[in-house]
């Protein structure tokens, strides 16, 4: 190899390698489905691609969600499913890559044909277990990531002792977000349900609190005939719930179902595509609302809201808050909600879990309220030690420490643990803001300790405030040292963000009335017929009265404290009207003998009066610097400002008072 070839190879080698890496990164990961059939029972699995471990995170792993094509599902890695009927079924898998840098692997749907021979003894499918008195359960396969899809599972049950027909509503896309968060890509129905047009939200009949005969809305004869009392813990004013939900959400879907037998359980599957415009604050919380009307004849219904944290990667250990964007004027009346969730990824159970949550000083920790926890256990008493499972809470200056004592949380790598949700836990709590807290962004994160292991550090949960609008009333006095007998007063308004903490921009518009005097002396010379020189000395007195507009298109201000602020910016001035009362006195002289003799000449004396009006004149541009003292963030303050104009008169000093609302 000659020197030129070696040099060329040296230059091109890095680009070749980068191209190979880029090509490798763009190849999508796939997880092909495999299966084995024995009669009507099928064992499923998938060949998973290698994981791209996130540096510093716990060991990466996959979690699984299967749909079997007949209305049933599983979260197991290798599930076994028994089909009730022969036929062809489309099986789907969604795998989620936890603690992994790449995108979730894709799996093509698999067509599975079940033969005619049915093994009745094997029909022990994974039916959803509803807690007592529950009739609506909501699950999802993963948290939402912008521009990815997730599956939302709605399980509903007929707890009545008669066959019924009803509706299911799904409300989504919170109005508090500017853009839509979700698009329903697919809705999979397996029990003859049907999607109803969106304009079909209507009022139903009254609640059924009486012991009456029950009639179906589908033409069937009256059902009996036995006495019953509907669940009084559910909501009963359906029109109010629907109107409230439409006020909170921009989008909704309605599904009707018929002929649901007593005790029957059904599942609805929706694929939701999270939009690229979804808020990308990884501490924000979005919600979905589900409304279940088990019987169209009555307004009795169940309402459940599902909270989901927006994430950028699938990490089971996470902190979130609903304070992603708040109105500062109203937060003093609000409890800010937080959620810390965790997962034991060990090979054995955890008995003590400690959550050390960074808590900014702007929150009043004495208002801490624990809203929900898992594993469920009572709050530890403060005055004594106990030997049962409980949650201990310790408040420190800059953090809150939650400790689960004497619990059992299995590990995801533990033998015989197949339900991944059993390895997860959370703490939901809320607090109020303290007194005189500042309008500034906060960041909180949690250190999670499983027994005596090293801590896992979560993402930051942030709180932000919308800028808001503060309108200020401003009035003051302006002095211009270069002008005689000058007086100027102004009134105006300011526009700025509401009660900014440190730096912010402010615009101003002011109108003023001013007056000042200006004296000008000059002379003229001419030669008369006698050859002498006529000299006229003029004294001109101008009295100006102006109405002007001042504009500060942008100024930057900085609050050093609640009582001191400084600012600088650009000021524009234009005289809307300018009136000049002008008096000119001329005194005449004649100069003889080559300028050696000056003699008064009354014939040349003059006196003139004029009134001059102009509009939109005297445009001035300048820069200023100033300071304020008082309640500078909101309320009254006084200030002084020095303005330097680029054309004369150059110097201007403003004294003013301002009240911001």
Secondary structure, DSSP 8 states (H G I E B T S, - for coil): --HHHHHHHHHHHHHHHHHHHHHHHHS--B--EEEEEETTEEEEEE------B-TTSS--EEEEEEE-SSS-EE--SS-EEE-SS-EEEEEEEEEEEETBSS---B---EEEEE-S---GGG---------TT--EEEEESS--BTT-EEEEEEEEE--SSS-EEEEEEEEEEETTSSS--EEEEEEE--SS-EEE-GGG---------S---B--SSS---B--------TTSB--HHHHHHHHHHHEEEEEEEEEEEE-TT-EEEEEEEEEE-TTS---TT-EEEEEEEEES-TTS--BEEEEEEEE-BSSB-SSEEEES-SSB-TTTGGG--EEEEEEEE--SSS-BS-EEEEEE--TTEEEEEEEEEEEES--EE--SSS--SS-EEEEEE-SSEEEEEEES--B--TTSTT---GGGGEEEEEEEEEE-TT--S--EEE-EEEEETTS--EE---EEE-B----EEEEEEEEEE-TTSEEEEEEEEEEEEE-TT-SSEEEEEEEEEEEEEEEEEEEEEEEEE-TTS-EEEEEEEEEEEEEEEEEEEEEEEEEEESSSSEEEEEEEEEEEEEEEEEEEEEEEEEEEEEGGGTEEEE-GGG-EEEEEEEEEEEEEEEEEEEEEEEEES-SSEEEEEEEEEEESSSS-EEEEEEEEEE-
